[in-house]
Amino acid sequence: MPCPYFEPQTKSRRSVAFRLPLRVFWVGRCVAGGTPDEDAQLEHCNLGYALPCPHLPPEREADAVRFSQRPEGPMFILEKDHRPVRWGGLATIEPGTVLSTQAQAWLKP
């Protein structure tokens, strides 16, 4: 579940020993104004629920984004405090948003 403020840009060549929400480790940028290094991106940005992150806005819709496959097609789920707050099919995501960039990254294994 990536951070809702993480915009994935390129796949990293770095390998990790666990499953990642966007299927691989991505290097990207923080649209909340931060400049996290690669370690922080792996520990926080790629995984979501980065509550100790100093760039995470105090007032926010979600703490993490989850993607899932369902019979009707892929979907997104925004979570806050480990509970869903908004969800829908990928076709309902506004183009050009961080969420749409994350969805595109998730679709590219």
Secondary structure, DSSP 8 states (H G I E B T S, - for coil): ---TTEEEEEE-S---SS--TTSS-EEEEETTS----HHHIIIIITT---TT-TTS-SS-S-SEEEEEEETTEEEEEEEETTEEEEEEEGGGS-TTSHHHHHHHHHH--
